Amino acid sequence: MSTNQFGKNGWTPNRIKNLNGKTFVLTGTTSGTGFEAAKILLAKGGKVVMLNRNPKKSEATIATLQQELGSAINVVNIQMDLASQASIKIAAQKVLKTVSQIDALILNAAIAQVPKQTFTVDGFESQMGVNHYGNFLLQALLFPKIEASNGRIVTVGSMGYNLGIKTIQFNDLNWDKNYNPNGVYSQSKLAQIMIAYKLQDKLKKAGKNNVKTYACHPGASSTSLIKTNGSLLTRFVWQIMKLTPMVQSAEKGAYPELMCATEPDLDQSGFYGPTGRNYWTGPVGECKLEPHAKDQAVMDKLWTVSEEAVGIKWNV
């Protein structure tokens, strides 16, 4: 798809105006695209609330950011583990007490290609538990503040959404019968993207045009995602790929989420990311989203199932 909307170079952070007075809540900022996104938002004058599970890494990240950008930057970390519903609830309450507004919630954190079926403390298959249920609950809990702030929710999906079974496996959401690392990752990312567009529909029906929700993907970016979770073979292949032009920098991988968090009047119906071959790299703009990602019947059921799973009624 053409990137004419932002010119031949696509969207870049040069388009971000001064962010003084703006507050951004980001998950997964100790490395990769999340770190780069936080760094750019802080450099533009924004306040960043980081949500990370590892306090030591978070402290080191803040120290690095202060060293690079100066000690005056407005950044704090709140400990949160997306694999624990209890942890998410505690963190959300701290966020609501810490900030007066949320201009954008950026759902950046994820796990991928977990070699063997594992479960969260709440009994969810780990990739679905972290990537989908964890993010679903976090959005729901922070939504009132986002709504009051006329804010945005940015879901960082993946082109992996299109590599799996093209629907949600409702009869076996824990994948007990056919567990496959890539298949479940694809499923979790499809679920995330579906919730983003279902939320759009709900907001539209409720007449709440002051809240915007976007879905994007980082392309093939040089991050630690596979290194952290993938099998030995997957990690080996990924290390080789990172040495080729098929993979871009983590900074460029952060551009789509930054665009969705800051670009004025961006069309919510789009799916954004690198627009080059296979959508792996290239100028950032709108990418084609396959129809199964907006299957209304599946989206409706997924929303209901997700509310029941996390034990919360998300009233939009």
C-alpha positions in Angstrom: 0.0 0.0 0.0 1.2 3.5 -0.8 2.8 5.6 1.9 1.9 8.9 0.2 0.1 10.1 3.4 3.5 10.8 4.9 5.7 11.0 1.8 8.2 8.6 0.3 10.1 8.3 3.7 6.9 7.5 5.5 6.2 8.6 9.1 9.1 9.6 11.3 9.4 11.1 14.8 10.3 14.4 13.2 6.5 14.9 13.0 6.1 14.8 16.8 5.5 18.2 18.2 6.5 19.3 21.8 4.9 16.9 24.3 5.1 19.0 27.4 2.1 18.3 29.6 1.4 14.9 27.9 1.6 11.6 29.8 2.3 8.2 28.1 2.0 4.8 29.8 4.1 2.1 28.2 4.6 -1.6 28.8 7.9 -3.3 28.2 10.4 -0.5 28.1 13.6 -2.1 29.4 14.8 -3.0 25.9 13.8 -3.1 22.2 11.0 -1.0 20.7 9.6 -0.1 24.1 12.9 1.4 25.2 13.2 3.4 22.0 9.6 4.6 22.1 10.1 5.8 25.7 13.3 7.5 24.8 11.8 9.5 21.9 8.7 10.5 23.9 10.9 11.8 26.8 13.2 13.6 24.3 10.1 15.4 23.0 9.2 16.5 26.5 6.5 14.0 27.5 6.1 12.2 30.8 6.5 8.5 30.6 5.2 5.9 33.1 6.9 2.6 32.4 5.3 -0.7 33.3 7.9 -3.5 33.7 8.1 -6.7 35.6 11.8 -6.4 36.6 12.6 -3.6 39.0 16.4 -3.9 38.6 16.2 -3.6 34.8 13.8 -0.7 35.2 16.2 1.2 37.4 19.0 0.6 34.9 16.8 1.7 32.1 15.9 5.0 33.9 19.6 5.6 34.6 20.4 5.0 31.0 17.7 7.4 29.8 18.8 10.1 32.3 22.4 9.7 31.1 21.4 10.1 27.5 18.7 12.8 27.9 19.5 14.5 31.2 18.3 14.1 34.8 15.3 16.4 34.3 13.3 13.9 32.2 10.0 12.9 33.7 10.0 9.2 33.9 8.8 6.7 36.6 8.5 2.9 36.7 5.7 0.9 38.2 6.3 -2.8 38.6 3.8 -5.0 36.7 3.8 -8.5 35.4 1.4 -9.1 32.5 1.4 -12.8 33.3 -0.4 -12.1 36.6 -3.9 -10.6 36.8 -3.3 -9.6 40.4 -0.1 -7.8 39.5 -1.9 -5.9 36.7 -4.7 -4.8 39.1 -2.2 -3.5 41.6 -0.2 -1.7 39.0 -3.3 -0.1 37.4 -4.3 1.3 40.8 -0.8 2.8 41.2 -1.0 4.3 37.7 -4.4 5.9 38.5 -3.0 7.4 41.7 0.3 8.5 40.0 -1.0 10.4 37.0 -3.6 13.0 36.4 -4.1 12.0 32.8 -3.2 9.3 30.2 -2.8 10.8 26.8 -1.8 7.4 25.4 -1.5 3.8 26.7 1.0 1.9 24.5 0.6 -1.8 24.8 4.1 -2.7 23.7 5.2 -5.7 25.9 4.8 -9.3 24.6 6.2 -12.8 24.8 6.7 -14.9 21.7 7.4 -18.5 20.5 7.4 -20.1 23.9 8.8 -23.6 23.0 6.6 -25.7 25.3 3.1 -25.1 26.6 3.4 -23.2 29.9 0.7 -21.4 32.0 0.4 -18.1 33.8 -0.5 -18.1 37.5 -4.1 -17.6 36.5 -4.1 -20.8 34.4 -3.9 -19.2 30.9 -1.6 -20.5 28.2 1.3 -18.1 28.6 1.3 -16.3 25.3 -2.5 -15.8 25.3 -2.3 -14.9 29.0 0.4 -12.2 28.6 -0.3 -10.9 25.1 -4.1 -11.0 25.1 -5.7 -11.4 28.5 -3.1 -9.3 30.3 -3.4 -6.4 27.9 -7.2 -6.7 27.8 -7.4 -6.4 31.6 -4.9 -3.5 31.7 -6.9 -1.5 29.1 -10.2 -2.1 30.9 -8.8 -0.9 34.2 -7.1 2.2 32.8 -9.9 3.1 30.4 -11.8 5.5 32.7 -8.7 7.7 33.0 -7.9 7.4 29.3 -11.5 8.5 28.5 -11.3 11.4 30.9 -8.1 12.5 29.2 -9.4 12.2 25.6 -6.6 9.8 25.2 -5.6 6.9 23.0 -4.9 3.2 23.3 -2.2 1.8 21.0 -2.0 -2.0 20.5 1.3 -3.2 19.2 0.3 -6.3 17.2 2.4 -8.3 14.8 2.2 -9.5 11.2 2.3 -12.9 12.9 -1.5 -12.4 13.2 -1.8 -13.7 9.6 0.4 -16.8 10.0 -1.9 -18.9 12.1 -5.4 -20.5 11.8 -7.1 -17.2 10.8 -9.6 -17.3 13.7 -9.8 -17.8 17.4 -9.7 -21.3 18.7 -12.5 -20.9 21.2 -12.9 -24.6 21.9 -9.3 -24.9 23.2 -8.0 -21.5 24.2 -5.1 -23.0 26.2 -4.1 -25.1 23.1 -4.0 -28.4 25.1 -4.5 -30.5 22.0 -2.3 -28.8 19.3 0.2 -26.6 21.1 2.5 -24.9 18.6 4.8 -22.0 19.6 4.2 -20.0 16.4 0.6 -20.9 16.2 -0.2 -19.7 19.6 1.8 -16.5 19.2 -0.2 -15.8 16.0 -3.4 -16.5 17.9 -2.5 -14.1 20.7 -1.6 -11.3 18.3 -4.8 -11.8 16.3 -6.7 -11.6 19.5 -5.0 -8.3 20.5 -5.7 -6.8 17.1 -9.3 -7.9 17.1 -9.9 -6.3 20.5 -8.5 -3.0 19.2 -11.0 -2.9 16.4 -13.8 -4.2 18.5 -13.1 -1.4 21.0 -13.3 1.1 18.1 -16.8 -0.3 17.2 -18.0 0.0 20.8 -16.7 3.6 21.1 -18.4 4.6 17.9 -21.7 3.1 19.0 -21.4 4.8 22.4 -20.7 8.1 20.7 -17.3 8.4 22.5 -15.3 10.0 19.8 -12.9 11.5 22.3 -11.1 8.2 22.7 -9.1 6.7 19.9 -7.7 3.2 19.6 -5.1 2.0 17.1 -3.4 -1.2 16.0 0.1 -1.3 14.5 3.0 -3.7 14.1 6.8 -3.1 14.4 7.9 -5.2 11.3 11.0 -7.3 11.7 12.9 -5.4 14.3 16.2 -6.1 16.2 14.8 -6.8 19.7 15.3 -9.4 22.4 11.7 -10.8 22.0 12.8 -14.1 20.4 16.0 -14.3 22.4 14.0 -14.1 25.6 11.4 -16.7 24.8 12.1 -18.7 21.6 13.5 -22.2 21.2 17.2 -22.7 20.6 16.7 -23.2 16.8 14.4 -20.1 16.6 16.9 -18.0 18.4 19.7 -19.2 16.2 17.8 -18.4 13.0 16.8 -15.0 14.4 20.4 -14.1 15.2 21.4 -14.8 11.6 18.4 -12.8 10.3 19.4 -9.8 12.4 22.6 -9.5 10.4 20.7 -9.0 7.1 18.8 -6.1 5.6 15.6 -8.1 6.3 15.6 -6.8 9.9 15.5 -3.1 10.9 16.7 -1.3 14.1 14.6 -1.4 17.2 14.3 2.4 16.9 12.6 2.1 13.6 10.5 -0.7 15.0 9.2 1.9 17.5 8.0 4.3 14.9 4.5 2.8 14.2 3.5 2.8 17.9 4.8 6.4 18.3 2.9 7.5 15.2 -0.3 5.9 16.6 0.3 7.6 20.0 1.0 11.1 18.7 -0.1 11.7 15.1 -3.1 14.1 14.9 -6.2 12.9 13.0 -4.8 9.5 12.1 -7.4 7.2 10.6 -8.3 4.6 13.3 -9.4 2.0 10.7 -5.9 1.5 9.4 -3.3 -1.0 10.4 0.1 0.7 10.6 3.7 -0.4 10.3 6.7 -0.7 7.8 5.3 -0.9 4.3 8.2 -2.6 2.5 8.4 -6.2 1.3 6.4 -8.5 3.5 5.9 -5.5 5.8 9.2 -6.3 7.5 11.0 -3.0 6.9 10.5 0.2 5.0 8.7 3.5 5.3 6.0 3.6 8.0 2.5 3.9 6.8 -0.7 2.0 6.4 -0.5 -1.8 5.7 -3.1 -4.2 4.4 -5.0 -5.9 7.1 -6.5 -9.3 6.1 -10.3 -9.5 6.5 -10.3 -12.3 9.1 -8.8 -9.8 11.6 -12.1 -7.9 11.5 -14.5 -10.8 11.6 -17.4 -9.3 13.5 -18.8 -12.5 14.9 -15.4 -13.7 16.2 -14.6 -10.2 17.6 -18.0 -10.2 19.5 -17.4 -13.6 21.0 -13.8 -12.8 21.9 -14.8 -9.7 23.8 -17.4 -11.7 25.8 -15.0 -14.6 26.5 -12.2 -12.2 27.5 -14.5 -10.3 30.0 -15.4 -13.7 31.5 -11.8 -14.9 31.6 -10.5 -11.9 33.5 -13.6 -11.4 35.6 -14.4 -7.8 34.7 -17.2 -6.1 32.8 -15.6 -3.5 30.6 -18.3 -0.9 30.1 -17.4 1.3 27.2 
